[in-house]
Amino acid sequence: MHCVALIVAAGAGVRAGGEIPKQYRRVGGQPVLRLALEPFCRHPKVDGVAVVIAPEHRPLYEEATRGLTLLPGVAGGATRQASVRAGLEALAPLAPRLVLIHDAARPFVSTALIDRVLRALEHHPAVIPALPVVDSLRRIQGERVVEDVERADLVRVQTPQGFVFNAILDAHRHAPPIGFPDDGAVAAWVGLPVVHVPGEEDNMKLTLPEDFALAERRLIAAAVRRTAQGIDVHRFAPGRRLVLAGIEIPSELGLEGHSDADVVLHAVTDAVLGLVGEGDIGEHFPPSEARWRDADSRLFVRHALALLSARDGVLEHLDVTILAEQPKLAPHRAAMRASLAELTDLPLSAVSIKATTTEGLGFIGRGEGIAALALATARFARTP
């Protein structure tokens, strides 16, 4: 391999708060770790990506990286320095020429920044992205300001940091375990010349609770949104249950269909499939296959949502209209709405279910069946 990326994700991230480590918390509907990994996974000059994790976080890691093509995860150590050393040792058999080392808590690294680091590595053994210090600096003791600090020659250091692989591996093998803040510092300690390239303000590190709020606002503002529709119709049939939005409705007639004929969930499934251009429900669950006979239509919705998630899409809103002359659906609307919200993991306020008649017109007006129309809206971090 010419270049590999090593993502450091073994920390606990306690300053960020939350019930799980910060690299597994969600921002914009996606785990922070996944957002940090994707730019490297799709970069044409990065041949492989490995993640250093805490062994006890393995289930969180598997969930966050599902669907990504990665090298085997590496068990980290008690410090960042130890974790990077473990990752480099694990990559050594691959003999890459270059390595990019990146913190999982920086989910907004850009392709342009990766390119700048790689270009500089053509001429230097160690490269760090850095930003100028623009605020005035003071040294304090307790509450007291004691002196000014000259900022002219200071920079703020970011990741990904790039290195000639053998050089940084050798540096880590010789560096004392004193808790170096980053790998550029390890390289400098052993005498490697370290150069810097311009970093990016957007390449923020999520450290405190307020950082997550800022990141959430940023992702929502920058998201690509799509809306798609789904329409389904089923005729009435005797001897069948009437199931709408996963709720059984008291009725003398049910709906005819190969599955449970839940016309609402079928329309929702098609709407979600439309968000990612994945055809219609019949392509994924052919009525000719016996295994779908009387199937619970919630399976179909979950399948469509999994495809949406695989494209990094997050469902934001559902609007469903049911057209039926009978039975009266108003008494069941709240239950159907709650069922659909639970199924799609949406807040109740983001789910709308309406029911109307056709004033006696057409097949619906004649009481021959029920139709449902669904509109689904989702956001994507980038064009899917």
N, C-alpha and C positions, 0 to 999 in steps of 0.2 A: 504494500500500500504506500502511496506517496504521502497522503495526509490523512490523519485521523483527528477526530474531535473527542475530547475527554470532558464530560460534564460532571461537575462536582455537586452531588446532591445528598451527602451523608449527614448533614447537620440537622439539629433540632429546631433551629429558628425560633427560639423562645421569645425574643423581643417582639416578634410580629403578633404574638397572641394567637388565639384560635385553638381548636381542639386537636388539630393535626399539624405536622411540620409544614412550614410555609411553602415549601416547594410542591406540596401536594394540594394546597388550597386552590380553589377555583377563582379565576379572574375571567370575566366575560364568558362564563360557562365552561372554561377549559382549565385543567390543572396548570399551575405555573410551570412545572417541569416540562409538560408537553409543549407549551408555548416556547420555552427556551430551546428545546430539542429540534423543533421543526425547521428552523432556518438552516441548521447544519445538515439535517437529513436530506433536504432538497438542494443543497449547494453542489454544483457540478464538480467542484474541485476537492470536495471532502469525500473520501472513499469509505469511511466507516465512522460510526459514532458509538461510544461506550459511555456508560453512566456509573459513577461511584455512588453506592447507596449504603445506608445502614441496614444490616441484615434483618432487623426487626421491622423495617419498612417495606419488605418485599411485596406484600399484598397491595399496598398503596402504589408501589412502583409498577406492578403488573397492570393495575387498572389504568394508571395515568398514561402508559405507553402502548396500550393495546392498539395493534394495527401498524405500528411503526417498525421499520427494519433497523434493528440495532445489534451491535456486538453484545456478547453476554455481559450482564451486570457484574460489577466488581464490589466486593465488600470493603467498606471504608474503615478508617481508623478513628481514634479518639479526637484528633485534631484535623484541620484542613490540610496541613502539611503531610500528615500521615496518610490521609485519604488520597491525596494526589500521588504520593509515592506508590501506594498500592495500585492505583490505576495505571501508572506508567509501567510498573513491573508486569502487570497483566497484559499490557499491549506490546511488551518487548518482543515476544515470539513473532509478532506480525512484521517486525522490523520496518516501521514507517520511517520516512525521511523527516516529516514534519508532524508536529502536534499542536492543536489549538486547545487551550485549557480555559473552560468557561464556567462561571458560577450559575447554578440552576436558578438562583433568585434574580437573575437578569433575563426576563422573558421577552424583551423587545429588541434583541440584537438584530441588526439589519444585514442584508446581503452585502451592501456597500462597505460596511465596517469589516466584515470578514474578508472581503476583497483587499481592503487597504492593508490589513495585517499580513495576508498572504503575499502581497506584492513586496512588502518590506522584508519578508523572510527570504526573498531571493538574494538579498545582499547582506543580511545581518542574522546572527544566531538567536537573538532574543528580541521580541517586539511586544510593546504594550500600548494599548490605546489610552489616551489621557486627555483631560480637559483643563484649561486654565482655571485658576482660582480667581474669581471675579469679586468676591466679597472681601471686605477688610477683615483681617485676622487679629485676634487678641489672645494672649495667654492669661489664664485665670487661676486663682487659688481660692476655692470655695466660691463665695459671692463676689470676691474682689477681682477687678481687672488689674493685672500687674505690669503688662508690657505689650507693646505692639509686636507683631510678627511680620517680617517682610514677605510679601506674596509674589514678588516678581519672578522668582525662580521655582515656584511651587506649582504642582499640577495635581489633579484628582485622577486616580488610576482606575481603570475599568478592566473588564474582560470582554471578549476572549483575548488571551495573551498567547502569542505564537512563539514556537521554539523549534530549533533543530532537535529532533527527538533524542538522539544519543547524548547531546550536550545537556539537556535539561534532566534526563534520567541520571546521568553521572553527577550533576549538581545536587539532585535530591539524595543520592546515595552518600554524598560526602557532607551534606549540610547537617549541623547539629539540630536536635529536636527542640528548638526554642520558640516555635510558633510563628514562623514568618507569615506576614499578612497576605502575601500572594507569591506567585511563582517567579515574577520578575525580581522580587527581593531575594529569592533563593539563587537565581542566576547571578545577580550582582554580587552576592556574598562569596561565590566561588570565583569571581573575576570575569564572568562573561560580560561582554559589552551589550548593554541594553539600550535600545532606541525606542522612541515613541512615535506614534502616528495619531492624527486627530481622532478623538473619541466622539461620542454623540450624546447630547443631553437626553434624547429619548431612551437611551440605553440605561435606564434607571435600575437601581438595585432595590428590591422590595425588602425592607428591614423592619419598619414600624407599621402599626395598624393603619395609620393615615396614608401610607404608601399604597396599600391595597385599594383604598377608596379612590385615590388618584388614578391608579391603573385601571380600575373598573370604569371610571368615567371616560378615560381615554379610549378604551376598547369599544365601548358602546358608541361613542361619537364617530369612531372610524369604521364601524362595521358596515359590511355590505348586506343589504336586506333584500329578501325575495318573498313574494307572495304567490301561492299556487292554489288551485281549486280542485275539488273532487266532487263528483256527482254519482249517485247510485240510486237504483230503483229495484224494488222487489214486489212481486204480486202476493196477495194474500193467499193462504192455503189452510185448510182445516187440519187439525191434529198437530199443529206446530206451536211452539212457544213464540211469543212476541218479545224480542230482545232489542232494546234500543239504547245505545251508548253504554252497553254492558249491564243494563238494568232490565229485569224481566217485568213487563207491563201486563197487568191483568187484561185478557182479551179472549174472545171466543175464537179468533183467528190469529194465526201466526203468519210469518212470512216464508215464502218458498225460497229455498236456496240450498246449495251443497253444504255450506257451513251452517252456523247458527243464523245466518241471514240478517245479521245486525247491520241494517242499511246505514245507520249513522257512522259506525266504525269503519265500514267499507268506504264511505265517502271521505272520512278523515285519513284513512290509509292512502287513498289515491292523492289527496292533497299533499301529504307529507312526501310521498314518492315524487310528486311533481316538483317539489322544492329542489331536488337533486337530480332531476331528469332521469329517473329510474323506471320509466314505464308505468304500468298500472297493476292493480292487484291480481288480475288474471295471469299476468306473466310470472309473478312470484308464487302464487298459490293456485295453480290450474284446477278448475272444477273437475277435470278428468281424473285427478289423482284421489284415490280412495282415502288416503290419510287425512285429507281435509274435510271429510264428511262429518258434519255436525261440529266442526272445530269452533272453539271459542275465538271470536274475531279479535279479541284483545291481543292474541298472538300476532295477528297481521299488523296491528298498529305498532307493537313493540319492534317488529322486524323493520318497519319503515323508519322508526325513530333511530334504530341502530345504524341504518344507512346514512341518515342525516348526521348523526354524531361522528361517523367515520369521515365525513367531509368537513368536520369541525363546525357544523351548524348547530345552532341552539334555537329550539322552538320558542317563540315569544308569545304567540296569540293564536287562538282558534275561534272561528265564528261559524256556527252550524245552524242551518235552517231546515226544519223537518216539514214536509208537506204531507198532510194526512187529513182525511175527512173524519176518520174514526180510528181508534178510540180517542177520547179527549186526553190530551197530553199535558195540559197545564198542571194537574196535580203531581205530575212526575218530573217536571222540569228541573226542580232543585236537585233531586237525586241523580238525574242524568248528568247534570252539570258537574256535580261533585265527583261522580264516577269518572268522567272524562278528565277532570283536573288531576285526579289521583293517578290515572293511567299515564298521562303525558308529563307528570311532574311539573305542571304549571300551577301558579297561584289561581285561586278561584276567580279573581278579578280579570284574569287573562283568558277566560273561557266564557263564550257566549253560546247559549242554545235558545233558539226561537222555534215556535211551532205555529203553523198557519194552515188554512184550508185553501181550496181553489174555488170556493163558492159554488160547489156542485158541478164544476166544469171538468171535462176530460176524465181519464181513467181514475185519477185520484178522487175527483168529485163523485164518481160513480161507486167509490168504495172498493176499487179493485186492487189497490196496493198503496205503497208508501214510497216517497222519494226523499232524499236528503242531499243537501248541498253544503260543502265545507270549504272554508277559506282558511289557509294556514300561512302564518308569517314566521319567518326565521331570520336570524342574523348569522353572518359568517365573518370570520376574521379576515378573509380574503375571498376573492371570487372563486366559488367552488368549481 
